[in-house]
Structures are given as C-alpha cells and as structure tokens.
Amino acid sequence: MEIIDYIIVTIYLLFIIIFGFFLQRKASTGIDSYFLGNRNLPWWILGASGMASNTDLAGTMVLTSLVYALGTKGFFIEIRGGVVLIMAFLMTFMGKWNRRAQVMTIAEWMELRFGKNKEGNIARIISAVANIIFAIGTMSYFAVGGGKFLGGFLGIDDRVAGIFLILLALIYTTVSGFYGVVLTDVFQGFLIFVAILYICFIAFQTVTLPETFAISIPGTEKLQEWSLTEWSSIIPPIKIDLPGDYSIFNLFGGVMLFYIFKVFLEGGAGGGGYMIQRYFAAKSDREAGLLSLFWIFLLSFRWPLVTSLAILGIDYGLKNQIISDPELVLPTVIAEYIPVGVKGLLVACFIAAAMSTFDSIINASAAYWVKDIYQAYIQPEASNQELINQGRLASILIVGLGLIFSFNITNINDIWGWLTLGLGTGLFIPLVLRWYWWRFNGYGFAIGTGAGLVAAILTKAVILPLLNLPQLQEYILFLVPSICSFLGCIFGTLLTPATNLEVIDNFYQVTRPFGFWGVVSQNLPTNIQAKIQRENRRDIMATLIAIPWQLVLFLMGMMLMMKQWDNFGVLLLMFILLSIGLYFTWFKHLDKIQ
C-alpha cells in the first residue's frame, strides 16, 4: 500500500473509536441499553447490523478459498455454516419464538422454560458457561483470519495484526455497548457494500474465464484442473476426486446430506450468540420477520463478492503464477488488482467486516457473564453502573482468552470446521430438544450441554490426533459430540423429575411452538389450540420453501459473476416461484402474528 492508503485506513479506525466514545452516554443508562439498545431499534438497523456481523473477514477468506478451489461445490460445502441457512428458520418461526421470551440471553431464557428453581438455575449457568467458551473459540478463529489479511498489507506478523484488530473492536465495544455495535455495524455494512460493488464491477468487466484452468489445493503440490462447466455447475455431484486437504469432501453426496442434517439441527435449535441478540432486541414478531428478510437479502451480496474474488484469483494465476494458498486469494487480489487510494478504502472495508463481527461477539458474550452469572448469583443488587463495568471487564477477559488460544491455530478452515461441526453440534442437541419436547427438563439440558462441550474438546484435542483419519475428520467431529450430548440429554431427563407443569404451560402459551406438547396443549381452549396449530402449519410450510429460496437467491449472484446465463435463468425462474410460495405461506401473515 502507498501513503494515501495508510491515511485512509487510519482515518477510518480513528472515526470508529471516536464514534464509540460518542455513544458512551446513550449506552450507559442500564444493561438493557448496553446489551439490547432498550429494544427500541428499527428492524432495518438490526437487519443491516446482522448482515455486517455475518460478513466477517475470516469467513470471507474461507468462502473465497473454497469457491476459488471448487467453484459452486465450495458454496455447497459452506451449507455447514457460511451460507447461514439458519436465517431461513429465524425468518419463518424461530426469530419470533425467541423474541416472545423477552429475555436478554439464551441462558436467561432457561428460567422461562425450566423455572426459577434449582433445575432452571443449573440449566442457566451451564448455558452461560458454554456460550462464553464458544465465544472464546470464535474469537480465536476471527483473530487468525483477520491477522492473515491485515498482516500482509501492513508488513507485520499475522498474530500482531489480529491482536491489533480485535483490540480496536474491544475499545469501542466496551465503551458504547449494543448501540455502538449496531450503529457502527450499519456504517461498516455500508463500507462492505461499497467493497462488494467495486470488486464485482472489476471482475465482471475484466475477466472472462477460459474453458479450462488450474488452481492449487492446500496439502498437495498437485494442481487441480477444472473445466468451467464443471466448476460452475449448480447440481452437486455424488463424488469428486480431490487431492490434499480437500479430499475430505470426495464423498460429496454424503457430505451434502450430512451438512443438510446439520442445518436442520442448527435451525431447529434456534441458534445463539450475537445472532439471537438481534431478535431479543426486536420490537415485535413482525419486525423479527422483517429484519430476517432484510438480513438475508443483504447477505446474498456476499456470494457475488467471494465469486468475484475467486475469479480474479484464477485470472491472476493464468497471467502470473497460481496462488499457492487459497486462503490468500483475497489479499492477493486486493494487492494486485486495486489501484492506489481505492486500495486503502477497500482494506478499510474489509477491516470493517472483521470488526463488525468482533464487536457483536464481544458484546453478546459479555451479557452472559453480567446477566446470567454476576447479577443472577453473585451480586443481585448491583447498580446499573456496576453491571456495565462488569460487562466491560468480561469483554476484556473473553478477548484476552480468545487471543491466547489463537496462537495454536494456523488453518482458518480447520478451526471453522470444529466450531460449526464439533463444538456447535455438541451444544445444539439440547437447544433443539428444549423447544419441541415437553418432558425435557433443565437437568437433561445441563448434562447434555456439558457432555457435548467436553466431547467436542476431547474429540479435537485427543481423538482426531490418535485416529489420524483426515477423510473422516468432519464426520467424527460431528458424531462424537452430538451422540454424547444426545445421550446426556435423554439420561439426564428421564432419571430426574419432570419440570413443573405450570412452568411448561406458561412457556407454551408465551412461545407457541410446535412439537410434542400434547400434555400441555390439550389443556387450552379449543379455539386457542386451533389458532396455534394454524400458525404452526404455516411456519413449517414456509420453512420448507424458505430454505431452497435462500439457496437459490445466493446462487443467482454467483452465476451472474461467472456469466453462466443458462444456470442464472433456471435459478431466476425457481426464485420467482419460491418467492410466490413464500409470500402466501409467510409474508402475507406477518401482520397477523403477535
């Protein structure tokens, strides 16, 4: 970069810090304002903030590397997490279910479901601890990805660059709280959008891919030859033949089914962390739906971006030398294709992408310490200022631990797989059962969560190194924690007393979920039962339409940048038909649900 580029990046970073201090007074009126913005933020701001938080730098590097190396098959692989298919579930029913609880964290939600007694307290504490551990792991992942990107431009060590980025996000997040997170996310989202449009314009105008080309695969010196037709195919293959690290995806049909099952598990669980925080902050069921729709629409622009970066990376390999590490496609493209001045702006945009994710995780994870541990059990009479100070202290500790663990990570895709498949799945099993089975209790939740958490860590640290089966790595990461968690949930529930029926009855009437609730729902008046059943049927139908609708929307942007017009036409027709179905099953009824 040149002097002007450094100046632009410096101005941006200074602005973010100053803006955080400007919002300090507004965020410091209480913990509701510090962690939820007093539940008074418009749906479009929450949706835009969610998009910015999802468009993280490390994730963008992983997605770009997969699309560069595998084409649309990279997109299908990222059904595991990068496509964020949980948004389809949040849009149609899970967002409003969470909002109806009127709580600040998922851990606090446990009292609504299991009661304010020993059972509910154990579930709440375990949930808070598990979410904090997950946040620490996620922070490590983002530190490595952000450092890989920024280190190359500043000419400093990747670790130092990652620490620098996270510490900046920590400063304005601890000062300004949720207001600072959301409002800076909106500004940073605008910058991200500028970067998307600029890079897509360059790729579309300057590159037309040849019929055949070669790319590199991590873990092998052998180059992979692709035909453009195969690279851009919208039909997932049953098998592929890849060398090196990507050989784990060779049984592609099985991998796809595996990831789809994982998506339904995650979507049915309702998610957590900074994503659910937006729904706890929503004003109404209707706004929870609208913010989801806007969130998905904005996220769809991420896929033309990563496709454009991948295309430019391939073009660079054709004209110069093939990029040896697919995870370095993003910084290489910016360094080689972007002119002075604009380069500084785009680097600032991608720093914005990193920081908008850091700030959301920092704020959301600190809420678990403040609301679910400190205020609930250590200092119930704590003042607002004391609670806010605890939030800032928790933010610092979570960031510090995340940075410490990041020093043992070298491959972004590796830690991303563990977070989404291992640790994530181990925690999702009890989160699923809590919504759909009346007999599931707080003890089952606590034991299942603890078993999943321990199993995920042991699988990564002990079992995988001992077995040394790279092709089965992701299956093992998924199966061991999920089976341990499921068994913990079942045994913990059946060997302990059922939750008080009054607590379950209150939860059911507030949330109105579908599932196995016969013992509770049968006690309601017939007209109320019928109303809930109608809403549940619409939600299920809308979800089955929303999942392919989101996939088709994202794929359309990829086909546009690849200039595959036949595929684009097919997807456009599908998108129109699915949108009509979604209108009649979901959007038409938004004003009627409360």
PyMOL commands that set and color helices and strands:
alter all, ss='L'
color gray80, all
select helices_A, chain A and resi 3-22+24-27+31-39+43-54+57-70+72-80+86-100+106-114+118-154+158-206+228-231+244-249+252-269+273-280+285-299+302-319+326-337+342-378+384-406+412-436+442-467+470-494+501-511+518-521+526-562+565-585+587-592
alter helices_A, ss='H'
color red, helices_A
select strands_A, chain A and resi 212-215+224-227
alter strands_A, ss='S'
color yellow, strands_A
deselect
rebuild
show_as cartoon
